[in-house]
Amino acid sequence: MKYIAGFVAILLVLVFKTLVDANVFKDFAENNHESCQTLLNLQGVEDIDSIDDEIILSSAYFPPFYDMHKNPGALYLYNHATKKLTNLTKSISFEFYPHGIYFFKTNNKKILFVINHTTLGDRIERFELVDEKLTNYVFYQTEELYNANDIVGVDENRFYVTVTHGARSHMGMFIENFSQLGRGYVLYYDGAKFTKVIDRLSFANGIEYQDSTKQLYLSQMVSKKVGIYSVADF
């Protein structure tokens, strides 16, 4: 009996620590020093990226413990100069539930990587933006690609992607969060295959790559850490 009580006590301490780390018990005051204006009324904008005046928004429905696949998502192109909004994916013929995106220019091409949570598993969709249309579509998939969150491109054929949890079920992810087990990781696609390059991460979240220094910047949401990694170490 005492072992059960000890286990419950440890669990309660971990749950309390996670709630404290998540700032659940903090009060936040509204900052009125800056004025904000609503430009677009879109469903669940999860990520945003831009090249000059061209802004791409990833729109999808992510309810907790609910079937997200009842509401397909979309990618929107918003031109900041002309104020024009275009649905880039209204005519695609495959399942599309986008999450993290990365939009960048390389070799005079505008490349877009998108994390897509299909009913058959996560995969990476790659497009090229030409004249406000998505072209040259390619997708990438592997068994280790699930719970994908954010992505950053190295060039038009290589990228890094974060995986938040090692567990696949909602209950397993819940346990990982509150026990603060680090089972998340980062995958690298080198143009031919996927490789796990960083692991033991507590909710691997945002990722960025600096080409000039060959470094990755990676955030962990549960442990509240931002790490800098040299890609030469992989």
N, C-alpha and C positions, 0 to 999 in steps of 0.2 A: 504493500500500500504506500509505503514511504517513497518508493521509487516513482510511482505514478504521481504523487504529490510534487516530487522534485522536478519531474518532467513538465508538469503543468506550470510550475513556478518559472522554470526557464523559458517556456513558451510565452508566458505572459510578459516577461521582461523583454524578450525579443520583439513582441508585438508593440509594446509601449515604446521601445527605442525606435522602431520603424516609424511609428506615428509622430514621435518627436522630430525625427530626421525629416519627415515630410511636412513639418511646420503646421501640423493640425491644430496645435494649441496656441499658435501665434495670432495676434490681431494685426490686421493690415489696414492702413488708412488709404483712402482714395487720393490720388495725386491729381490735382486740378491745374497744375502749372502748365501742362501741355494740352492743347485741344486736339481731339481725335474726331475724324469724320468717317462715317461709313461710306465706302465707295461701292462695294458689291455685296449683294445678299445671296450667298451661296451656301449650300449644305456642307457642313463639316470640313472646312478647309484645314487640311492636316499639315501641308508643307507648301513652301513657296520658294521660287528661285528666279533669277533674272539675268538677262544679258541686255545691258543698256536700258532702253524703254520697253523691252519685251519681258513681261512677267508671266510665268507659268504657275498656276495654282492646282494643287492636288485636292480634289473634293470627293469625300466619301463619308459613309455613315459608320461610326464605330461605337455602338452602344455596349456598355458593360454586360457580359454574360448574355448576349443576345446574338441572334443570327444576322451578321452584317450583310450576308449575301441576298437579303430580301430587297436591298436598295442599291443598285449598281452606281458606281461612282463615275467621275469624269475628270478630264484635264481641261483647264481653261487657259486661254492666252489673253492677257490684258495688256493693251498698248497704253502705256502711261501718257504718251504724247497726244494720241488721238482719242483716248478714252474708249476705245473699241474693245468689246469683250467677245471672244470666239470660243465656242465649244469645239475642242480639237478632236474629241473622241466620239462624237454622236453617231458616226457611221461605222465604227469598228464592229467586227462580227464575232469577237470572242469575249469571254467573261472579263470584266474589268472592275476591280475594287482597289484603287490605288492608295498607296501610303506615302513613304518617303520618295523624293525625287531629287535629281541632280541635273541641272541644265547648264551647259558650258560650251565654249567655242574651242575647237581644236582642228588644225589643218584646214582652216577656212570653212569648217562645217559647224552647224549648231546641233549638238548632240544632247539627247534627253534620255536619261536612265530613270526607270520607274519601278518601284516595288509593287507587285500585283498579288493580292491575296485571293487566289482562285479557290473554288471548292475542291479542286484536285491538288492543292498545295501552293505554296508561294513560288513565284518566279520573278525574274528580272526582265522587263520589257525595254528594248532599246529602239529609239526612233531618231530620225533626223528631221529638224524643222526647216522646211523650205516654203517660202511664200505663204506663211501662216497655215501650212498643212504638215501633218506628220507622214513621213515617208521612210523607206528603207527599213522596214520593221524586222527585228530579230529578237528572240527570247532565249533566256538561259535558266536552267533549273538543275537542282541537285538534291539528294536526299537530306543533306544537312541544312538546306535553306528552308527554314520555317520560323515563325515569330520574327520575321525580318522587319526592321524598323527604319533605318536610314541608309543612304548609299552615297558614295562619292566616286567620281570617275577619275581615272588617271589619264586615259586617252579614249578614243572611240571604241576600243575593244577590251579595255581593262578597267576594273573597278574594285572597291572594297564595300562590303555591306555588313551592317551590324545585325546580330540576332540577340534579342532581349533575354530569352530564357532557354534553358536546356529542356525544360518540361514542355509537353505539347498540350496538356489539358489545362482548363481554367484553375482547377484545384491545385495542380502541380505548380503552376505559376504563382498562385496565391501563397503556397507554402514557401517557394523560393523567395518571394518578396519579404515575407514577415520573418523568415529565419535568416534572411540576408545571405543565403547561399549564393556564391558567385558561379553560376553555370552558363552565363551568356558568353558570346564569343564574336569574333570578326572573321568573315570569310574574304578571301582574295581570289578574284578571277583573273588569270594571267593571259586570257585570250584563247586558252585551250581547256583548262580545268580549274576547279575550285580547290582551295587549300585553306585550312583553318590556321590563321596566323597569330591570333591573340585569343586567350580563353580565360576562364575564372573571373568573369566580369559580372557585377551586380547590376542587372538591367542595362545592358549595353544600349546606348541611345544615339545621340547625334555624333556624326563623324565628319571630319574635314581633312583634306590633303593639301599640303603645301609643296608644290613641285620644285621650287627653288632650293628648298632645304631637304627635300625627300623625307618629310615627316608627316605623321598622322596625328591628328588631335581628336581625342575620343572622350565622350562623357559617359559616366555611369550614374543613372538616376537614383537608385536606392542608396548607394554608398556615397553619393554626392562628391564624386571625384572627376577631375579632368586630367587625362594622361596624355603625354607626348611620346610618340614612338618613332624611332628611326626605322624606315623600311629596310635599311641595310641589315638589320638584325633578324629579319624573317628568313 
